[in-house]
Amino acid sequence: MSVELDATTYIHAKPATAHSYILPAVLGVLEGHFAGSAKADVFDLGCGTGGAAAALAKEGYCVVGVDPSSDGIAKANVKYPGLPLKVGSAYDELSGEYGTFDAVVSLEVVEHVYDPKAFTSTMYDLVKPGGIAVVSTPYHGYLKNVALAALGKMDDHFMPLKDHGHIKFWSRNTLSTLLLDAGFHSIRFEYVGRIPALAKSMIAVAEKPL
């Protein structure tokens, strides 16, 4: 089976709507982890049109990013010409090309990935020992799914008719297992967008051993 990686067409280069509640938490995670040290270098895996990368760069982080959509990267390069954002994917040997980073962020990406084990393996290789991976994805918890079913919102939530939509639906347990199997440890979660039980997204923070 061949997979068309350049499948997404972006309308604009603004941060995604979800970034309004995800980015503040991500920035808080980075500030907390690197408190008292110089601003870190960050790799944005699945940077889209560069909105999140630009927000991180504005806070003083040195950001590099890739995305498989040539359309998205073209828009990012026009909107943010000073940022090194290029076409690439988690199926490439990214650490060989770009080196390693204090942190790797990947926001609302893992739910679109056909091979999540390859995705987290690439992420692990990109993180320096002692660094962190920060992964956000829509939250799928028991109570939230019950609420969606009771309100008749399951179809809207899972978007089966949307082109290039979500193909993986992660729980805290399955995402933890994915990251642990890649070699990360000390995984913790934050929940954003609503109260934790009904959160829009969850953010996993995973450390790479020294």
N, C-alpha and C positions, 0 to 999 in steps of 0.2 A: 504493500500500500504506500503510495506517495502522499506526502502531506504538503499542501501549499502554504508555506510560511508567510508569504506576503499577501495575507488574506483580508486584512483589515484596512478600510478606508476611513480616515479621520476627517471630521468636519472642520476642526480648528485645533490650535495648539495651546488652548487653555488647560489648566489642571482639570482633571475629571471631577464630576460632582462629588463623588465619594471622598475625594481628597480634602474636602472641607472639614470632615470629621476624622479622617485618618491621619493627615499630615501633622496636626498638633500633637497627637499621641506619639507619632514616629519621632518627631523632633524632641519630644520629652524623653523618649527612650535613649536617643543618641546623646543628648545632653547629660543624662544620668550616667550613662556608661563611660563617657569620656570627660566627666567633670574634673576640672583642675588640670587638664592636659590641653595641648594645642589642638586646634580643630583637626579632625580626622579626614582621611580620604575615604570616599564612599563610592561604591559601584552600584548603579541602578540597573537591575536586571529586568528588562521589559519596560523600558522608560517611556514607551508610547511617543507622544508628541513633546515630551520634555518638561511638562508642567511641574512635576514633583522634583525633578533634577534641578530645575531653576530655583524652586523654593529652598532646596537644601543649599545650593550655591549661595543664595542670598544670605543665608545664616552663617556663611564662612566656611562651609565644607568644600573640599576639592572633589568634584563629582565627575565621574565618567559613566556613560551609559550606552546600552545597546537595546535594540528592538528589532524583531524580524520583519516589521512592516516598513518597506521603503517609503511608502506614502507618509507614515507617521514621522520617520526620521527626516524626510524632506521638509515637512512643516516645522519640525523642531529646529532644524538648521537655519531656517529663515527667521523664526521667532527668537531663537537664542543662539546667535552665531558664535558666541564666545565659549559655548559648552561643547566638549568633545563627545558628541552623541552620534553613534554610527549604527549601520545595519548589522545585526548579529543576533544569535539566539543561544539558548541554553544547550543546544545540541552541537555547538561549536566548542573548540578548545580555547575558551576565553582566557583562562589563567596563563596559558602559553603566550597569548598575544598581549594581554594587558597587565599581567602580574597579579599581585594580591593586594587586598585592601583591609583597612581597619573594620569596615562594615560593608555588608551587601544588603541592599534593600530591594524588595520586590513586592510591589503593591498591586493587589487585585489581578494577579497574573496566574498563580498556580492553578486556579480553577479552569483555565483555558489550555492547560498543558497536556499533550497526549502521553508523554512519558515522564511522569513526575519524579521517578527515581533518577533519571538522567538529569533532570532539572536541579534536584537538590545535590547531586554529586558535583555538578558544575559549580553550584553556589558554594559548596564546601571548599572546593579547590581555590575559589576566589578570595576566601576569607583568610586573613593572617591568623596564626596561632594566637589565641587570646582575644580575637575579634568576635564580632557578632553578625548573625543574619537576622534580618527583620522582615517577616513575611506577613502580609495581610491578605485576607480572603473573606468572602461573604460567610457569615456565621450560620451554621446549621446545628442547632441544639434541639433537644427533644421538645421542650416547652414551646419554642418558637415554631417548630414544625406543626405541633398540635394547633397552635393559634392560627397559623396560615391555613391549615385544613378547615378549621372551624369557620373561618371567615371567607372561605372559597377563594383564597389567594394563591394556591399552589401553582397554577399555570402561570400567573404573572411573575411569580418568584423564580421559577425554574426556566422560564423563557424558551420552551422547546422549539418554537417557530422562528426564533431570531437567528439570523445567519451569524456564524462565528461566535456563538454565545458560550455559556459555561458548559463544560463537559465533565467536570469533577466537582463533587459537593463534599466539602471537608468538615469533619467534626474536630473537636479538640483532640480526641483520642487518635483519629487517623492522621491528622497533621503532625501530632507529636511523634507517632510511630515513624512517619516518613522522615522527619528530621533526625531522630535518633538513629535510624538505620543508615543515614548518610554519614554519621560520625559526630554529630553535634551532641551537646549535653546541656544540663541546667536550663531546660526550656520552660518559659513562663508565658502567660497570656494576658493581654489586655482586651477589653471589649469596648467598642465605640459605636456611636450612632444612636443608641437608646440605652435603656437599663440593660445590664448584662444578660439577663434571661432572654431578652428580645433584641439583642444587639444586631445592628446591620452588618458589621464586620468584626472579625477577631484578628488580633495581631499577635503572632508568635515571635518571641525573641529567643534565639538559640545561640549558645556560645560554642566556639571551637576550642578544644583543649589546647593548652600551651605545649 
